[in-house]
Amino acid sequence: MNRRLTAIVEREGDGYVALCPEVDVASQGDTVSDARDNLAEALTLFFETASAGEIDSRLRGAR
């Protein structure tokens, strides 16, 4: 199943923080692009390693 998720990127100090609020996963980077790419990697790892129950619980809270 494919799902569209939100990425919120904000400047913080000398870098950027990226957050996906639907599953409460965040990452950071030196540039907007780095932060977005690192968030994509963190989300991939989350979906590969989290249990189905954990994923469902987080996504259910986003509705």
Summary of the structure (lengths in Angstrom):
residues: 63
radius of gyration: 12.1
end to end distance: 16.7
largest distance: 36.5
contacts: 159
relative contact order: 0.18
helix: 44%
strand: 25%
